[in-house]
Amino acid sequence: MRRQHLNKKLSKVFILTAILVISGSFAFLRPEVAHASSAIISLSPTSGSFVVDSTFDVSVFLDTAGQSVNAVDLNIKFPADRLQLVSSSTGKSIIGIWATLPKFNNQTGEITLTGGMPDGITASHGLITTLTFRAKSVGSAVVKISDSKVLGNDGSGTEIPVSSSDSIYQIILPPPAGPVVVSETNPDQNAWSKSDNVSFSWSGDANVTAYSYMLSKTAVDIPDDISEGDKTSVVYSQVGDGRYYFHIKALRNGVWGGTTHYAVNLDATPPAKFPVEIVPHDRTSNRQPVIQFSTTDAASGVDHYEIKLIALDPQGTAQNAGQQSFSEASSPFVTSELANGKYDVVVRAYDQAENFTEETEHMEIVSVLFRNIGSSGLQLRNNMIISWPAVWGGAVVLILILLGIAILIWRRHHKVHHELVAKPVPDHLQDQLQELQKYRERYGKIVATILVLCLGLFMGSNVKATDGDAALPAPVISTINKNITNDELFYAGGFTGIPGAEVVLFLQNKQTGETQQFSTTSDDQGEWFYRHDTFLSPGDYMLWGQTKSGDNESPPSAQIEMTVEKGAFQFGSSRISLPVLYLIMIITLLLILGLLLSYIFYHLRRIRQKRKLIEKQVLEMEASIRRGFAVLNRDIQSELAAHRARKRNSIQDQEKEQQLLRDLEQVEQHLSKEIWELEES
């Protein structure tokens, strides 16, 4: 199907191009056309009244405004529920070559045609085509020319501006041929009624003995010849939505007469429910948000929209609230500049029968600081919301983790500090000191002095660390914010049958039994609205109303339950909203996290500093021990040299020499090992 449509469009473009090429071949010798004015495409007749089921012709004319043109692309739209295109005549037309013969679709109400004039044409009343319509149903039918093009005969197909006007035709029923019919419920045959009950009455005649009538969806039905009696009125109840026709004829002197037709339009169903979208978001720092809305109505169609912005803060003025009554609007609707605060956006969609569907969307204008902090949670850039339980749960887990890390770091710091203060000797140095102690006993005071020097060096390098009326109708309550918080103002609105009447509202707290009474006055249309001046306390409430006019009072209206949730904390006369409270808690949380991180980093730095001190002390001690062994090596060699100089050959002298050689070998091995380990490190 898509390929066929594409092929048709390509064929249309190809034929138009061919027309232009042919036209250009004849036009290249002519001077270029100056398009000073618009071409005019018009319909004739532009108006008229036509009987249902009859046909009438509409001619399409082109006025080139003194310019030479060579191609026309025409698009016409008509109401498919009122008119049906029977045919389109092209026998007499200024079109010389048809790229697309007139095509029409009675389902969508569209007519298209494309053609050209190879030699070009200049006309003030050139006939393009004649359309034959059949009148289908009662009402106004608007036929309009849209998205049409006219190309100039200048060799390059320059597009000429096109102007046109709509034509309006009235479709009526045939004149009464039978009894004259009237309807109290539907006096206007073109208007829509929102009742599903319809009544008809007709004039009687002494010579009429019976009537035959019927209600159908066909405009010119003929009732059968079966009598319905001689009564002169009838009522149909619970009739469905749609356009209906009442047909009646009379039996006079034994002969059935002509038929009278009467149209009624019924639509008892309001438009479909619809979403109200607030751009960029229902919680925004933009002071002029855009409100978008759209819906449909199956029977009579959507007629118009009305909108009202209700401020939910005491400081909200009439200017900020937009207006105290509804005003007609279209989507998208750009608000006036609003002050910070909470608002309810109430949008009503009306159909042609004056049924309406009302939708309410909550909106909040906040500072940039509070844009992402709401009562429901933290809002991220992609409009994802993290609930407050998840935020606080994650924060507690993070604090506990950081607290555990801080405790471990503190313990580690304490251990390192204890090591620094206690000055423990490493195991390998302890072994070396014991070995030096053994040589001390063997070689005397020199090694003892070195040992004392080593220990004194280590002990002397101590650095202390620091830590830180019965007849009156009851009012109808149609608009109410049922679920609000105690930082949002309560409001209600609705209808009463009496303009200028007093509407008294009663609001009872279900927990305490306390009942408050408020009053307002209905306007000229009987519509009323009330907004409370102060916040309500949290709890469950019952709301009902009464209408008062003079000394008369209506019965109470139906009771409506509503709930006021806690949305702010009150301390005396001061009130802190949840977003402000959450901001304070977030700042406190960030401070706690910052303190924990600072504590951890501080102790890590102190551990690193003390580790370096311990390493320095150990290195100094190792150097001292190496010097001790070097001195020891020298002393042993001196002792060995002195022993050999004495040239004693007793067994004891030989054993002492061998002992000196063994000690010297061990000390040299130790020094070699220490040097190798030092080079490796």
C-alpha positions in Angstrom: 0.0 0.0 0.0 2.8 2.4 0.9 4.7 1.5 -2.3 1.5 2.2 -4.4 1.2 5.6 -2.7 4.8 6.4 -3.4 4.5 5.4 -7.0 1.4 7.6 -7.3 3.4 10.5 -5.9 6.3 9.9 -8.2 4.0 9.7 -11.2 2.4 13.0 -10.1 5.8 14.7 -9.8 6.9 13.2 -13.1 3.8 14.4 -15.0 4.0 17.9 -13.3 7.6 18.1 -14.4 6.6 17.1 -17.9 4.0 19.8 -18.0 6.5 22.3 -16.8 9.0 21.3 -19.5 6.4 21.4 -22.2 5.1 24.8 -20.9 8.7 26.1 -20.6 9.4 25.2 -24.3 6.6 27.5 -25.3 7.5 30.1 -22.7 11.2 30.7 -23.2 10.6 33.3 -25.9 8.2 35.2 -23.5 9.4 37.7 -20.9 9.4 36.6 -17.3 6.1 37.1 -15.4 6.2 39.5 -12.5 4.1 38.0 -9.6 2.8 41.2 -8.0 -0.4 39.7 -6.6 -1.9 36.4 -5.5 -3.9 34.1 -7.7 -7.4 33.5 -6.3 -9.2 30.1 -6.2 -12.8 30.4 -5.4 -16.0 28.3 -5.0 -19.4 29.1 -6.5 -21.8 29.4 -4.9 -20.2 30.5 -1.7 -23.3 29.8 0.4 -26.8 28.4 0.2 -29.4 26.1 1.8 -29.9 22.6 0.5 -32.4 19.9 1.5 -31.1 16.7 3.0 -30.7 14.0 0.3 -30.7 16.5 -2.5 -27.7 17.2 -4.7 -26.1 20.5 -5.7 -23.1 21.7 -7.8 -20.1 23.7 -6.6 -17.8 25.1 -9.3 -14.1 25.8 -8.7 -12.8 28.9 -10.5 -9.3 30.4 -10.9 -8.4 34.1 -11.2 -4.8 34.5 -12.2 -4.8 38.2 -11.3 -3.5 39.1 -14.8 -0.6 36.6 -14.6 0.2 33.8 -17.0 0.0 30.4 -15.2 0.6 26.8 -16.5 -0.1 24.4 -13.6 -2.5 24.0 -10.7 -2.3 21.6 -7.7 -5.7 21.7 -5.9 -6.8 20.3 -2.5 -10.3 20.7 -1.2 -11.7 19.6 2.2 -15.3 19.1 3.1 -17.2 17.7 6.2 -17.7 14.0 5.5 -20.6 13.7 8.0 -22.6 16.4 6.2 -21.7 16.1 2.5 -20.9 13.3 0.1 -19.2 13.9 -3.2 -21.1 12.3 -6.0 -19.0 13.3 -9.0 -16.6 15.8 -10.4 -17.0 17.1 -14.0 -13.9 17.9 -16.1 -15.7 18.3 -19.4 -15.4 22.1 -19.3 -12.1 23.1 -17.8 -9.1 25.4 -18.4 -6.9 22.4 -17.6 -5.2 21.0 -20.8 -3.2 18.1 -19.4 -4.3 16.2 -16.3 -1.5 15.0 -14.1 -4.0 13.6 -11.6 -7.7 13.5 -12.4 -10.0 14.6 -9.6 -9.9 12.1 -6.8 -12.0 12.1 -3.7 -12.4 10.3 -0.4 -15.8 10.5 1.2 -14.5 9.0 4.4 -11.9 11.7 5.1 -13.6 14.5 3.1 -10.7 15.2 0.7 -10.5 16.1 -3.0 -7.3 16.4 -4.9 -6.5 17.2 -8.6 -3.4 18.3 -10.5 -3.3 19.6 -14.1 -1.4 22.0 -16.4 -2.0 24.4 -19.3 1.0 23.9 -21.7 0.6 27.3 -23.4 -0.1 29.1 -20.2 -3.3 30.9 -19.5 -4.5 34.2 -18.1 -8.0 34.2 -16.7 -10.2 36.1 -14.4 -13.0 33.4 -14.1 -11.4 30.2 -15.4 -13.4 27.0 -14.5 -11.2 24.2 -13.1 -13.9 21.6 -12.3 -17.5 21.3 -11.1 -18.2 19.2 -8.0 -21.5 17.6 -7.3 -22.3 17.0 -3.6 -25.2 15.2 -1.9 -26.5 16.6 1.4 -26.3 13.9 4.0 -27.4 15.5 7.4 -28.7 18.7 8.9 -26.2 21.4 9.9 -23.5 23.7 8.5 -21.1 22.3 6.0 -17.8 24.3 5.4 -15.9 23.6 2.2 -12.4 25.0 2.2 -9.4 25.1 -0.2 -6.2 24.2 1.5 -2.5 23.6 0.6 -3.1 24.4 -3.1 -0.5 25.7 -5.5 -0.4 27.7 -8.8 2.7 27.8 -10.9 3.7 30.7 -13.1 4.3 30.3 -16.9 7.8 31.7 -16.7 9.9 28.7 -17.8 10.9 27.8 -14.3 7.6 27.0 -12.6 7.7 29.8 -10.0 5.1 29.3 -7.4 2.5 32.0 -7.2 0.8 32.9 -3.9 -2.7 31.6 -3.6 -5.6 33.1 -1.7 -9.0 31.6 -1.1 -12.0 31.8 1.2 -14.3 29.1 2.8 -17.8 28.4 1.5 -20.6 27.6 4.0 -23.7 25.6 3.1 -26.7 25.0 5.3 -28.2 21.5 5.0 -31.8 21.5 6.0 -34.7 19.0 6.1 -37.5 19.1 3.5 -40.3 21.5 4.4 -43.0 19.9 6.5 -45.5 17.8 4.4 -47.3 16.5 7.5 -48.0 17.8 11.0 -45.9 20.7 12.3 -43.5 19.3 14.9 -41.8 21.0 17.8 -39.6 19.7 20.5 -39.3 21.2 24.0 -36.1 19.3 24.7 -34.4 20.1 21.4 -35.9 23.3 20.0 -32.9 24.0 17.7 -32.5 21.3 15.1 -28.8 22.3 14.5 -27.8 22.4 18.2 -26.6 19.5 20.4 -28.4 18.5 23.6 -26.7 16.9 26.5 -29.9 15.0 27.6 -30.5 11.4 26.4 -34.3 12.0 26.6 -36.2 13.8 23.8 -39.8 14.8 23.4 -41.9 15.8 20.4 -45.3 17.3 20.0 -47.3 18.3 17.0 -50.4 20.1 16.0 -53.7 18.2 15.9 -56.5 18.3 13.3 -60.1 17.4 13.7 -60.0 15.4 10.4 -56.9 13.4 11.5 -57.7 10.1 13.0 -54.2 8.6 13.5 -50.5 9.3 13.3 -47.6 7.1 12.3 -44.2 8.1 13.4 -40.7 6.8 14.0 -37.2 7.9 15.2 -34.3 6.8 13.1 -30.8 7.9 12.0 -31.8 8.3 8.4 -32.7 11.8 7.4 -35.7 11.2 5.1 -37.2 7.9 6.3 -41.0 7.3 5.7 -43.0 5.8 8.6 -45.1 2.8 7.8 -48.8 2.9 7.4 -49.5 1.4 10.9 -51.2 3.8 13.3 -49.5 4.8 16.5 -52.7 6.3 17.9 -54.1 9.8 17.9 -52.0 11.3 20.7 -50.1 14.5 19.8 -46.9 14.0 21.7 -44.3 11.3 22.4 -41.2 11.0 24.6 -38.2 8.8 23.9 -36.0 7.9 26.9 -32.4 6.9 27.2 -31.7 7.5 23.5 -28.1 6.9 22.7 -25.7 9.6 21.5 -25.9 10.7 17.9 -27.9 12.5 15.2 -31.5 11.4 15.0 -34.5 12.2 12.9 -38.2 12.1 13.9 -40.6 11.3 11.0 -44.3 11.6 11.3 -47.3 11.5 8.9 -51.1 11.8 9.6 -54.1 9.7 8.4 -56.7 12.2 7.2 -60.0 11.1 5.9 -58.6 7.6 5.4 -55.6 8.7 3.4 -52.0 8.9 4.7 -50.5 12.3 4.0 -47.0 13.6 3.5 -44.1 13.2 6.0 -42.6 15.8 8.3 -38.9 15.3 9.3 -37.4 16.8 12.5 -33.7 16.6 13.5 -32.3 16.2 17.0 -28.7 15.9 18.0 -28.0 14.1 21.3 -24.8 13.9 23.2 -25.0 12.9 26.9 -21.4 11.6 27.1 -18.6 14.1 28.0 -15.3 14.2 26.2 -12.8 11.4 26.9 -10.4 11.8 29.9 -7.1 13.3 29.0 -3.7 14.1 30.5 -2.6 17.6 31.4 1.1 17.9 30.6 3.2 20.7 32.1 6.4 21.6 30.3 9.3 21.4 31.3 8.0 19.6 34.4 5.3 19.9 37.0 8.0 21.0 39.5 10.1 23.6 37.8 11.9 26.9 38.4 10.5 28.2 35.0 8.0 30.9 36.0 6.1 30.6 32.7 5.5 26.9 32.2 3.7 25.6 29.1 0.5 23.6 29.7 -0.5 21.1 27.0 -3.8 19.2 26.7 -5.9 17.4 24.0 -8.9 15.0 23.9 -11.7 13.8 21.7 -15.4 13.5 21.8 -17.2 10.7 19.8 -20.6 12.3 19.2 -20.6 16.1 18.8 -16.8 16.7 18.9 -14.7 19.0 21.2 -15.9 22.6 21.0 -13.4 24.4 23.3 -11.2 24.2 26.4 -11.3 26.3 29.5 -8.5 26.6 32.1 -8.0 28.0 35.6 -4.9 28.2 37.8 -5.6 28.0 41.5 -2.9 29.2 43.9 -2.5 26.9 46.9 -0.5 29.3 49.0 -2.0 32.2 51.1 0.2 34.7 49.4 -1.1 33.6 45.9 -2.9 36.6 44.4 -5.4 36.8 41.7 -2.7 37.7 39.3 -0.6 34.7 40.2 -3.6 32.4 40.2 -4.5 33.4 36.6 -8.2 34.1 37.3 -10.9 33.2 39.8 -13.1 31.9 37.0 -12.4 29.7 34.0 -11.2 31.3 30.7 -11.2 29.8 27.3 -7.8 28.6 26.2 -6.1 26.5 23.5 -3.2 24.1 23.7 -0.3 24.8 24.2 -1.2 27.4 26.8 1.6 29.7 28.2 0.9 31.0 31.7 1.7 34.5 32.8 4.7 34.9 35.0 4.0 33.0 38.3 5.4 33.5 41.7 7.0 30.7 43.7 4.4 28.4 45.2 2.0 25.5 44.5 -0.8 25.6 42.0 -3.6 23.4 40.7 -4.1 23.6 36.9 -7.7 22.8 36.1 -8.6 22.2 32.5 -12.1 21.6 31.2 -12.9 20.1 27.7 -16.3 21.0 26.4 -18.2 19.3 23.6 -20.8 21.0 21.4 -23.5 19.8 23.8 -21.8 21.6 26.7 -20.8 18.4 28.5 -17.4 18.8 29.9 -14.6 16.7 31.3 -12.4 18.3 34.0 -8.8 17.3 34.7 -6.5 18.7 37.4 -2.7 18.6 37.5 -0.6 19.8 40.4 2.2 22.2 39.6 4.9 23.9 41.8 7.1 26.8 41.0 10.3 26.6 43.0 13.7 28.2 43.3 16.6 26.5 41.5 17.8 25.3 44.8 14.6 23.3 45.4 14.0 22.2 41.8 15.2 18.7 42.4 14.0 18.3 46.1 10.3 17.4 46.4 8.0 15.7 48.9 8.2 12.5 46.8 12.0 12.3 46.6 15.1 13.5 44.8 14.5 14.1 41.1 17.4 13.3 38.7 18.0 14.9 35.3 16.2 12.2 33.4 13.1 12.9 35.6 13.7 9.7 37.5 12.7 10.1 41.2 14.5 8.4 44.0 12.1 8.1 47.0 13.1 9.5 50.3 13.1 6.1 52.1 15.7 5.0 49.5 17.7 8.2 49.9 17.8 8.0 53.7 18.4 4.2 53.7 21.3 4.7 51.3 22.6 7.5 53.5 22.5 5.5 56.7 24.3 2.6 55.0 27.0 5.0 53.7 27.4 6.6 57.1 27.7 3.2 58.7 30.4 2.1 56.2 32.3 5.3 56.6 32.0 5.0 60.4 33.4 1.5 60.3 36.3 2.6 58.1 36.9 5.5 60.5 37.0 3.2 63.5 39.4 0.8 61.7 41.6 3.8 60.7 41.5 5.1 64.3 42.5 1.7 65.7 45.4 1.5 63.2 46.5 5.0 64.1 46.4 4.1 67.8 48.5 1.0 67.2 51.1 2.9 65.2 51.2 5.6 67.8 51.7 3.0 70.5 54.6 1.5 68.5 56.2 4.9 68.1 55.9 5.6 71.9 56.9 2.1 73.1 59.8 1.9 70.6 59.7 -1.9 70.1 62.9 -3.4 68.6 62.2 -5.4 65.4 63.0 -9.1 65.6 66.0 -9.0 63.3 67.5 -6.1 65.2 66.8 -7.9 68.5 68.8 -10.9 67.3 71.7 -8.7 66.3 71.6 -6.9 69.7 71.8 -10.3 71.5 74.7 -11.2 69.3 76.5 -8.0 70.2 75.8 -8.7 73.8 77.5 -12.0 73.5 80.6 -10.4 72.0 80.5 -7.9 74.8 81.1 -10.5 77.3 83.9 -11.8 75.2 85.7 -8.7 74.1 85.1 -6.2 76.8 84.0 -2.6 77.1 84.4 -1.5 73.4 81.5 -3.4 72.2 79.5 -2.6 75.3 80.0 1.0 74.5 78.8 0.5 71.0 75.8 -1.3 72.2 74.9 1.4 74.7 75.5 4.0 71.8 73.1 2.1 69.5 70.4 1.8 72.2 70.9 5.5 73.1 70.5 6.5 69.5 67.2 4.6 69.2 65.9 5.8 72.5 67.0 9.4 71.9 65.1 9.7 68.7 61.7 9.7 70.4 59.2 12.2 68.9 56.0 12.7 70.7 52.8 12.6 68.5 49.8 14.8 68.8 46.0 13.8 68.0 43.2 15.9 67.2 -35.4 25.7 49.9 -37.3 22.8 49.5 -37.5 24.0 45.9 -33.9 25.1 45.8 -31.5 22.6 44.2 -28.6 21.4 46.3 -25.3 22.8 45.0 -23.2 20.4 42.8 -19.6 20.1 43.9 -17.6 19.4 40.8 -14.2 20.8 41.5 -12.3 20.0 44.7 -8.8 19.1 45.8 -9.6 15.9 47.7 -6.1 14.9 48.7 -4.0 17.8 49.8 -1.3 18.5 52.4 -1.3 20.9 55.3 0.8 23.4 53.3 -1.8 23.6 50.5 -5.0 25.7 50.5 -8.3 23.9 50.3 -10.7 24.9 47.5 -14.0 23.7 46.0 -16.2 24.8 43.1 -19.3 23.7 41.2 -22.8 24.7 40.0 -26.1 25.7 41.5 -29.3 26.4 39.6 -29.7 30.0 40.8 -27.5 32.9 39.8 -26.4 35.1 42.7 -27.3 32.6 45.3 -25.4 32.0 48.5 -23.6 28.6 48.7 -22.7 27.5 52.2 -20.1 24.8 52.6 -19.7 22.6 55.7 -16.4 21.0 56.5 -16.3 18.4 59.3 -13.2 16.9 60.8 -14.0 13.2 61.2 -11.5 12.7 64.1 -12.6 15.7 66.3 -16.1 16.3 65.0 -15.4 20.0 64.6 -17.4 21.5 61.8 -16.4 24.7 59.9 -18.8 26.8 57.8 -17.8 28.9 54.8 -19.9 30.8 52.2 -19.6 32.1 48.7 -21.9 33.5 46.0 -22.7 32.0 42.6 -22.1 34.1 39.5 -24.6 34.9 36.7 -24.3 31.4 35.2 -24.9 29.8 38.6 -21.2 28.7 38.9 -19.5 29.2 42.3 -16.0 28.8 43.6 -14.4 29.0 47.1 -10.8 29.0 48.2 -9.9 28.8 51.9 -7.6 31.5 53.4 -5.6 29.3 55.7 -4.2 25.8 55.9 -6.2 22.9 57.3 -4.9 20.6 60.0 -4.0 17.1 58.9 -6.9 14.6 59.1 -9.9 13.2 57.3 -12.8 15.5 56.5 -16.4 15.4 55.2 -17.6 18.2 52.9 -21.1 19.1 51.8 -23.0 22.2 50.8 -26.4 24.0 50.8 -27.9 26.7 48.6 -29.5 29.7 50.2 -31.7 32.3 48.5 -33.5 34.7 50.8 -35.1 32.6 53.5 -35.2 29.5 51.5 -32.5 26.7 51.9 -31.9 23.7 49.7 -31.4 20.2 51.1 -27.7 19.3 51.8 -25.7 18.0 48.9 -24.0 14.7 48.8 -21.1 14.4 51.2 -17.6 14.1 49.9 -14.7 12.7 51.8 -11.3 14.4 51.6 -7.9 13.9 53.3 -5.3 16.4 54.4 -1.9 14.8 54.7 1.0 16.2 56.6 3.1 18.2 54.1 4.8 20.5 56.6 5.9 20.6 60.2 4.6 23.4 62.4 6.5 24.9 65.3 4.2 27.4 67.0 3.3 29.9 64.4 6.2 28.9 62.1 5.7 26.3 59.4 8.5 24.3 57.6 7.6 22.6 54.4 8.8 19.1 53.7 11.1 20.2 50.9 12.8 22.8 53.2 13.1 20.1 55.9 14.5 17.7 53.5 17.0 20.3 52.3 18.1 20.9 55.9 18.5 17.1 56.4 20.5 16.7 53.2 22.8 19.5 54.2 23.2 17.9 57.6 23.9 14.6 56.0 26.5 16.1 53.7 28.2 17.7 56.8 28.3 14.4 58.6 29.8 12.7 55.5 32.3 15.5 55.2 33.3 15.2 58.8 33.7 11.4 58.6 35.8 11.7 55.4 37.9 14.5 57.0 38.5 12.3 60.1 39.5 9.3 58.0 41.9 11.3 55.8 43.4 13.0 58.9 44.2 9.7 60.6 45.5 8.2 57.4 47.9 11.2 57.1 49.0 10.8 60.7 49.6 7.1 60.3 51.7 7.8 57.3 53.8 10.4 59.2 54.3 8.1 62.2 55.2 5.2 59.9 57.9 7.3 58.4 59.3 8.2 61.9 59.4 4.5 62.9 61.1 3.6 59.6 63.7 6.4 60.2 64.4 5.1 63.7 64.8 1.5 62.5 67.2 2.6 59.8 69.3 4.6 62.3 69.4 1.6 64.6 70.4 -0.7 61.8 73.2 1.7 60.8 74.4 1.9 64.4 74.5 -1.9 64.6 76.4 -2.1 61.4 78.9 0.3 62.8 79.2 -1.9 65.9 80.0 -4.9 63.9 82.5 -3.0 61.9 84.3 -1.9 65.1 84.0 -5.4 66.3 85.7 -6.7 63.1 88.5 -4.3 63.5 89.0 -5.2 67.2 89.0 -8.9 66.5 91.6 -8.4 63.7 93.7 -6.3 66.1 93.5 -9.0 68.8 94.4 -11.7 66.2 97.4 -9.8 65.0 98.6 -9.1 68.6 98.2 -12.8 69.4 100.2 -13.9 66.5 102.9 -11.4 67.3 103.5 -13.1 70.7 104.3 -16.3 68.9 103.0 -18.7 71.5 102.5 -22.3 70.4 100.7 -23.8 73.3 97.5 -25.6 72.8 95.5 -22.8 74.6 97.1 -20.2 72.3 96.2 -22.3 69.2 92.6 -22.7 70.4 92.3 -18.9 71.1 93.6 -18.2 67.6 91.1 -20.5 66.1 88.3 -18.9 68.1 89.4 -15.5 66.9 89.4 -16.7 63.3 85.9 -18.2 63.7 84.5 -15.0 65.3 86.2 -12.9 62.6 84.7 -15.1 59.9 81.2 -14.8 61.4 81.4 -11.0 61.8 82.6 -10.6 58.2 79.8 -12.8 57.0 77.3 -10.7 58.9 78.8 -7.5 57.5 78.6 -8.9 54.0 75.0 -10.0 54.5 74.1 -6.5 55.8 75.7 -4.8 52.9 73.9 -7.1 50.4 70.5 -6.6 52.1 71.2 -2.8 52.1 72.0 -2.9 48.4 68.9 -5.0 47.7 66.6 -2.6 49.6 
